[in-house]
Amino acid sequence: MSEAFGWILGIESSCDETAAAVLNNGATVAANLVASQTGLHEAYGGVVPELASRQHMETINMLIDHALAQASLTLADLHGIAVSKGPGLAGALLVGVSTAKALAYSLGIPLVGINHMEGHIYANWLADSQGQSDSQALNHDTRDIPFPLLGLVVSGGHTALAILMDHGKYRLLGQTRDDAAGEVFDKVARAMGLGYPGGPVLDRLAREGDPFAYDLPWTRLKNDPWGFSFSGLKTAVLNRINQEAMRGAELRKADLAASFQETVTAQLAEKALAAANAHGIGRILLAGGVAANSALRQKMAVSCENNGLVLYLPSLAYCTDNAAMIACAGYHRLQAGFRDDLTLNAEPSLGFNW
C-alpha cells in the first residue's frame, strides 16, 4: 500500500502562508515551497483575513506548479492530495480546500483533510533539505519514531499536551484556557515595539537580556494540571511596559524579553516533563511554530537529558507553517484508509481532536 501513495501533494493555507509541497513515501521532501505574506500584513500589526484570502487565491496555483516542477513531476504522477482543513481563517482555509478538491476530482485520486495541529506533529517525521534534522543530531531516527510519545504542541493558535499512542491515535491531556503561547509572544513583542511577527525578534533580543531581571507571574490552574493559561502573564508584561512609560523610565527591553521568554518556556518544559513522568512515557515530541524558539528548544533538551527522557525536535525548516508536514500527515492518514469526499469543508474552529 505504501507504494500506491508514493507521491503526495500537500497544500497549506490556514493563515498567512501559502504553501505547497511534494512528498515521496511519507518522508522524502521533493519540494517544499512557502509564499509568506508577512510584508503584506506587517503594516497592520497582524493578519488581515480578507487580504490573506485574496493573496492565497493569487498564489496557490502558481505555487503548486512550481512545487511539481521542482520535484520533476506532473499532476498525473500524484497518488494523493492532503490539505489543511482547520483550524485557521475561514476564507484562507477555503482557498486551499477548494483547490485540493478540484485537483483530486479532476485527477481521480484520493483526498484527505488534515487538522493543522496534526500537521505540526508530523514535522518531526521530516528531514530538512540536507537530509538531517535536529532529532537526528540527538542520535534519534526521525523516520522511525516509536510510540507512545508525550506531545507538546506550541503555536500561535494552540498550546496543548497530548499522548500520541500511534499514528492517528491521540489523547488530549490539556490545552490553553485562553491565549496560546505563540499568540502571547506576538502580542508582547508588538507592545514592546518589536514589529510583526514578533516571536523571532523577541527570541533574538532575549539572548541579550537577563532572564531573571523581572519577576513575572505563573498561572497554575486548579484541578487542571496539564492545562495552560498565559493571559495573566501577558497582562503583567503589558502593565510593566505601561508603568515604565508613566515613570518616564527607559524600558529594559532585552531584560523584559528574556524574563518573559523564561517564564513561558519554563512553564511549558515543566508541564511536559511532569506529564511524561505521570503517564510513564519516556519520549517527548515538540511541535508547532514556537518549537523554533531557541530558549524552548534548549530548555527542553536540558530537561529531558537530566531526566533520562528522549526528545524529538522538528527541524527549524519545518517548525512554522508549511505543506510538507501536511503531506506527511496525509500520507499516514491515507495509509490507514482515511479518505474525504467532495463534501470536505473548511473547519476554522477545529479543535485539538481528529
TAMOTA-V817419 format. One record per helix or strand. SS is the DSSP state (A for helix, B for strand). FROM is the first residue (numbers start at 1). TO is the last residue. If there is no record, write none. Layout:
BEGIN
<<SS:FROM:TO> <SS:FROM:TO>>
END
This chain:
BEGIN
<<A:3:5> <B:7:12> <B:17:24> <B:28:36> <A:38:42> <A:49:70> <A:75:77> <B:80:86> <A:90:107> <B:110:115> <A:116:125> <A:134:137> <B:149:154> <B:159:166> <B:169:176> <A:181:191> <A:198:206> <B:228:228> <A:231:247> <A:253:278> <B:283:287> <A:289:292> <A:294:306> <B:310:313> <A:316:318> <A:324:335> <B:340:340>>
END
